[in-house]
Amino acid sequence: MMGKILEHFITGLQQDCEHLKEQRDLGVFDSEARKKKEVKLYQQLAELIETERKYVQDLEQVCADYSPLLRVNQSYNSLDRKKPNKIKRKVSQIMTQSEDFKNSLNPEMLKQNLGLDMLTPSFHEVRQMLGNLEDIKDYHKKILLPKLEEAVGSSSLMRALFQEEEARLSKKYGRYCINNTRASIIIEQYIKFFSFYQHNKAIKLRIDAMLIKPIQRLTRYHMFLTSLSKTCKQLGFLEASEDFTSACEFISSSASHTNTMMWIGKMENCTLDLSGQGQLLKHGLVSTKPLLPSNKKGRKWSTSSQKPSPCYLFLFQQTLVLCRKHENHRDQLYYVGHSSVNKMRIRDTIGEDLNLFEVHKLEDVKVGISGMGDLNTSDVSDDTEGAVIMRLECQSENEKNSWVRAINTEIKQLRTMAKTLSSQFLFMA
């Protein structure tokens, strides 16, 4: 069936370039050389579909292989706790927690390892390690693969497909990539356990080799679409070449977003589960100066004489996060602080400086931000008005206005949603 679709696609493209034969070097249209290029085009399209099917199978396999660990109700040794209580349990104790796991173990291996102490991941850590992998699996199996199989016979459909799916690809893979660093930490900490589990479940690849596949997939789309565009251009299928080039640009946009999320996910000293903060809406460079308490009546805060500190600001759907560059590694981010979007307000007029805006935290605690961006708990006041937690300077007034609009829009959306939910709750009560 697929062969007929591809043959029809190539036949249609051939008709579009008939008029070029008399206008261009006849050597380009040598029957033997052209046939080879047409076969190459067929192979490229077939490989795109076959690798997508194999990718779906791989995702299904890793979900099936590690789903028994998600059914184990383990409540110890979680990485996200402030004071993790690391408990070593023997393999024999692990076996009693999952009948499926117990039945799958090789008795000889079990006998050899009964005396081996081994750290075991909690249910929550396994969930963190896998991230939204199951969501990605369902998306490719039920949506992207069927659409690819339909679009393989038309370059315009292929372009439309990646244009329509750009936002969903960015969102799903962005969330997966921002979680990659946390997943790597969990795998490294429990590598003995996962190696033992892999052996006894007869899993071919290590868990880290399986979890890297989604990150590699977007790059493969780019590679396929670039090759298809080049081959179509060599054959004289200029319109098809442009379609594949456009599709490649859409996937490049998604890949760029996921690279940014991967970079953010490597943030040091971060207390947040960044994968749970919603979509990344905006990010960029800003500067911040420390805020210190003032004894003058009527003025709660004043800036010190220190120079502004360069920082990065990230606006997620639920949270505003401030970071600074690592002193020794310029590309490394160091967590400074954050504030929930539904607990802040923005002041966009600060004296005569048109490039400044302030973030106020709507709580009964006043917190100032130090030059390095750490939340300074010594700068606390018992005033009931919103506290200034960030005073940020942008490079231009337009950039400041862009930040203010983006933050205020998200604040409004969250508060509208909260009111709607509250009204529904009261109505049900």
NORMOZI-V287197 format. One record per run of one state. SS is the DSSP state (2 for helix, 1 for strand, 0 for the rest). FROM is the first residue (numbers start at 0). LEN is the number of residues. Records with the same first field share a line. If there is no record, write none. Layout:
SS: FROM-LEN ; FROM-LEN
This chain:
0: 0-1 ; 16-1 ; 20-5 ; 29-1 ; 70-17 ; 95-3 ; 104-2 ; 113-3 ; 119-3 ; 130-2 ; 151-3 ; 178-1 ; 189-1 ; 200-6 ; 211-1 ; 235-2 ; 265-2 ; 268-5 ; 276-3 ; 288-2 ; 293-7 ; 303-5 ; 316-2 ; 325-7 ; 347-2 ; 350-2 ; 353-2 ; 361-6 ; 369-5 ; 376-10 ; 393-3 ; 428-1
2: 1-15 ; 17-3 ; 25-4 ; 30-40 ; 90-5 ; 98-6 ; 106-7 ; 122-8 ; 132-19 ; 154-24 ; 179-10 ; 190-10 ; 206-5 ; 212-23 ; 237-28 ; 273-3 ; 340-3 ; 396-32
1: 87-3 ; 116-3 ; 267-1 ; 279-9 ; 290-3 ; 300-3 ; 308-8 ; 318-7 ; 332-8 ; 343-4 ; 349-1 ; 352-1 ; 355-6 ; 367-2 ; 374-2 ; 386-7
